[in-house]
Amino acid sequence: MSISEFITRCDAYCEAAKVSRVWLSKRLFNDTYRLDDLAKGGTDVGVKRLERATEDLASLETEHERQGADDQGAAA
């Protein structure tokens, strides 16, 4: 996955989960501005670190989807 694809996926998660990019950046990188810096091309990230962040993002996405399904079940 390229950095631009990763940023796009992060932004989609932020919108769906109603969290800020700063929050997600802190969660994935322990750095509140890393996602912004990556998006601007002002910094880089190692392959292993990007892989770990991608896995963490996938876990967050799964958790969010599960919560959405639980909320829909409770509303029915």
Z-matrix of the N, CA and C atoms (Angstrom, degrees):
N
C 1 1.442
C 2 1.528 1 108.20
N 3 1.308 2 115.01 1 133.53
C 4 1.464 3 119.56 2 178.65
C 5 1.531 4 109.49 3 -79.09
N 6 1.299 5 115.84 4 164.52
C 7 1.463 6 120.22 5 178.64
C 8 1.526 7 110.47 6 -63.66
N 9 1.329 8 117.36 7 -40.19
C 10 1.471 9 119.08 8 179.92
C 11 1.535 10 111.00 9 -64.61
N 12 1.325 11 117.67 10 -38.35
C 13 1.469 12 120.55 11 176.02
C 14 1.535 13 110.63 12 -64.92
N 15 1.318 14 115.86 13 -39.95
C 16 1.456 15 121.01 14 179.00
C 17 1.533 16 110.42 15 -63.21
N 18 1.320 17 117.00 16 -44.98
C 19 1.466 18 121.31 17 179.35
C 20 1.529 19 110.29 18 -62.61
N 21 1.317 20 117.43 19 -42.33
C 22 1.465 21 121.39 20 177.87
C 23 1.523 22 110.76 21 -59.76
N 24 1.314 23 115.78 22 -44.08
C 25 1.462 24 120.74 23 179.04
C 26 1.537 25 110.59 24 -65.86
N 27 1.319 26 117.16 25 -40.88
C 28 1.467 27 121.14 26 177.12
C 29 1.522 28 111.13 27 -61.01
N 30 1.324 29 116.32 28 -45.26
C 31 1.466 30 120.04 29 -179.92
C 32 1.525 31 111.48 30 -64.21
N 33 1.332 32 117.21 31 -37.16
C 34 1.465 33 120.38 32 177.24
C 35 1.527 34 110.50 33 -64.70
N 36 1.327 35 115.95 34 -41.05
C 37 1.466 36 119.40 35 177.67
C 38 1.528 37 110.30 36 -63.57
N 39 1.321 38 117.07 37 -45.80
C 40 1.464 39 120.98 38 -179.66
C 41 1.525 40 111.18 39 -56.95
N 42 1.311 41 115.98 40 -43.14
C 43 1.469 42 119.93 41 179.92
C 44 1.532 43 110.76 42 -66.14
N 45 1.325 44 116.89 43 -45.96
C 46 1.467 45 120.81 44 -177.69
C 47 1.530 46 111.82 45 -66.77
N 48 1.331 47 116.25 46 -40.27
C 49 1.470 48 120.66 47 -176.39
C 50 1.525 49 112.52 48 -89.23
N 51 1.329 50 115.95 49 -5.87
C 52 1.470 51 121.75 50 -179.07
C 53 1.532 52 111.27 51 57.36
N 54 1.334 53 114.34 52 49.47
C 55 1.466 54 121.34 53 174.31
C 56 1.521 55 107.63 54 -124.00
N 57 1.306 56 116.01 55 160.63
C 58 1.462 57 120.14 56 -179.16
C 59 1.528 58 111.03 57 -84.86
N 60 1.316 59 115.00 58 159.46
C 61 1.458 60 120.46 59 174.50
C 62 1.529 61 110.30 60 -62.57
N 63 1.330 62 116.72 61 -34.42
C 64 1.468 63 121.38 62 177.75
C 65 1.531 64 109.76 63 -61.70
N 66 1.337 65 117.14 64 -44.85
C 67 1.462 66 121.36 65 179.35
C 68 1.524 67 110.18 66 -60.48
N 69 1.340 68 116.02 67 -47.59
C 70 1.457 69 120.12 68 -178.26
C 71 1.524 70 111.01 69 -66.04
N 72 1.306 71 117.33 70 -39.52
C 73 1.457 72 121.33 71 178.34
C 74 1.527 73 110.65 72 -60.68
N 75 1.318 74 116.34 73 -42.97
C 76 1.472 75 121.20 74 177.69
C 77 1.522 76 109.79 75 -63.14
N 78 1.310 77 116.73 76 -40.86
C 79 1.472 78 121.80 77 -178.29
C 80 1.531 79 111.65 78 -67.84
N 81 1.326 80 116.87 79 -40.80
C 82 1.464 81 120.46 80 -175.45
C 83 1.520 82 113.53 81 -85.70
N 84 1.326 83 116.95 82 -36.14
C 85 1.467 84 120.70 83 -171.67
C 86 1.527 85 114.42 84 -120.81
N 87 1.342 86 116.74 85 -4.77
C 88 1.463 87 120.73 86 -173.96
C 89 1.535 88 110.27 87 57.60
N 90 1.315 89 114.69 88 35.33
C 91 1.472 90 123.08 89 -178.49
C 92 1.525 91 106.55 90 -151.45
N 93 1.312 92 117.01 91 114.40
C 94 1.465 93 120.54 92 -172.39
C 95 1.524 94 114.74 93 -66.07
N 96 1.322 95 118.35 94 -19.24
C 97 1.466 96 119.98 95 -175.96
C 98 1.526 97 114.05 96 -114.40
N 99 1.320 98 118.55 97 4.66
C 100 1.467 99 120.35 98 -177.02
C 101 1.529 100 112.19 99 -61.43
N 102 1.332 101 118.40 100 -43.16
C 103 1.468 102 119.38 101 179.07
C 104 1.521 103 111.47 102 -62.89
N 105 1.317 104 117.74 103 -43.43
C 106 1.466 105 120.40 104 177.51
C 107 1.524 106 110.90 105 -61.33
N 108 1.332 107 116.29 106 -43.80
C 109 1.468 108 120.09 107 179.11
C 110 1.521 109 111.51 108 -63.56
N 111 1.321 110 116.83 109 -40.97
C 112 1.472 111 120.38 110 177.43
C 113 1.533 112 110.73 111 -63.55
N 114 1.333 113 116.19 112 -42.57
C 115 1.461 114 120.63 113 -178.99
C 116 1.527 115 111.69 114 -63.38
N 117 1.325 116 116.35 115 -34.46
C 118 1.460 117 121.35 116 179.76
C 119 1.519 118 112.42 117 -83.60
N 120 1.328 119 117.28 118 -8.70
C 121 1.458 120 120.70 119 -177.46
C 122 1.518 121 112.57 120 77.89
N 123 1.328 122 116.38 121 14.44
C 124 1.452 123 120.92 122 -176.57
C 125 1.513 124 114.67 123 -83.54
N 126 1.320 125 116.69 124 -7.83
C 127 1.459 126 121.60 125 179.53
C 128 1.515 127 108.46 126 -151.26
N 129 1.288 128 116.08 127 172.01
C 130 1.460 129 121.72 128 178.79
C 131 1.523 130 107.72 129 -127.56
N 132 1.298 131 116.02 130 172.12
C 133 1.455 132 121.06 131 177.85
C 134 1.519 133 107.32 132 -140.84
N 135 1.312 134 115.99 133 143.04
C 136 1.462 135 120.23 134 179.81
C 137 1.517 136 111.95 135 -69.42
N 138 1.310 137 115.49 136 157.91
C 139 1.465 138 121.78 137 -177.63
C 140 1.527 139 110.90 138 -60.16
N 141 1.312 140 116.97 139 -46.04
C 142 1.465 141 119.70 140 -178.71
C 143 1.519 142 111.56 141 -66.65
N 144 1.314 143 117.13 142 -38.16
C 145 1.466 144 120.18 143 179.29
C 146 1.520 145 110.72 144 -68.14
N 147 1.332 146 117.11 145 -39.17
C 148 1.460 147 120.46 146 176.70
C 149 1.526 148 110.32 147 -65.05
N 150 1.310 149 116.86 148 -39.89
C 151 1.465 150 121.01 149 178.13
C 152 1.531 151 110.67 150 -61.61
N 153 1.322 152 116.44 151 -45.10
C 154 1.465 153 120.95 152 179.13
C 155 1.531 154 110.53 153 -64.42
N 156 1.320 155 117.35 154 -42.26
C 157 1.466 156 120.82 155 178.56
C 158 1.526 157 110.89 156 -64.53
N 159 1.330 158 116.95 157 -37.64
C 160 1.462 159 121.33 158 177.98
C 161 1.529 160 110.45 159 -64.37
N 162 1.323 161 116.50 160 -41.17
C 163 1.467 162 120.55 161 177.36
C 164 1.526 163 110.77 162 -65.41
N 165 1.319 164 116.82 163 -41.94
C 166 1.468 165 120.63 164 177.92
C 167 1.528 166 110.69 165 -63.59
N 168 1.328 167 116.51 166 -40.82
C 169 1.462 168 120.62 167 178.01
C 170 1.527 169 110.41 168 -63.37
N 171 1.319 170 117.36 169 -41.78
C 172 1.467 171 120.91 170 178.51
C 173 1.527 172 110.63 171 -60.40
N 174 1.325 173 117.05 172 -39.55
C 175 1.467 174 120.47 173 177.41
C 176 1.522 175 111.07 174 -64.32
N 177 1.322 176 116.52 175 -42.77
C 178 1.464 177 120.32 176 177.86
C 179 1.524 178 110.95 177 -63.63
N 180 1.334 179 116.99 178 -41.64
C 181 1.467 180 120.78 179 179.05
C 182 1.529 181 110.56 180 -62.10
N 183 1.326 182 116.50 181 -43.65
C 184 1.460 183 121.01 182 179.66
C 185 1.521 184 110.88 183 -63.38
N 186 1.317 185 116.54 184 -44.03
C 187 1.461 186 121.31 185 178.35
C 188 1.523 187 111.00 186 -61.50
N 189 1.337 188 116.48 187 -42.66
C 190 1.467 189 120.24 188 179.29
C 191 1.533 190 110.90 189 -64.49
N 192 1.321 191 116.80 190 -42.52
C 193 1.467 192 120.46 191 179.15
C 194 1.526 193 110.77 192 -63.68
N 195 1.324 194 116.64 193 -40.20
C 196 1.455 195 121.44 194 178.94
C 197 1.526 196 110.63 195 -64.14
N 198 1.325 197 116.65 196 -41.77
C 199 1.455 198 120.44 197 178.80
C 200 1.529 199 110.92 198 -65.02
N 201 1.331 200 115.99 199 -38.73
C 202 1.461 201 119.83 200 177.71
C 203 1.512 202 111.82 201 -63.37
N 204 1.338 203 116.36 202 -40.24
C 205 1.467 204 120.34 203 177.69
C 206 1.519 205 110.83 204 -67.23
N 207 1.335 206 117.22 205 -38.59
C 208 1.466 207 121.00 206 177.68
C 209 1.528 208 110.21 207 -64.47
N 210 1.328 209 116.85 208 -41.58
C 211 1.456 210 120.92 209 179.44
C 212 1.519 211 111.12 210 -63.51
N 213 1.319 212 117.20 211 -39.83
C 214 1.459 213 121.26 212 179.13
C 215 1.520 214 110.47 213 -67.19
N 216 1.321 215 116.91 214 -38.75
C 217 1.467 216 120.68 215 178.28
C 218 1.515 217 111.97 216 -66.35
N 219 1.321 218 116.96 217 -36.79
C 220 1.459 219 121.45 218 179.46
C 221 1.525 220 111.22 219 -70.53
N 222 1.338 221 116.59 220 -31.35
C 223 1.470 222 120.45 221 -178.73
C 224 1.516 223 112.05 222 -77.02
N 225 1.309 224 116.78 223 -21.31
C 226 1.490 225 120.42 224 -177.01
C 227 1.490 226 113.75 225 -77.46
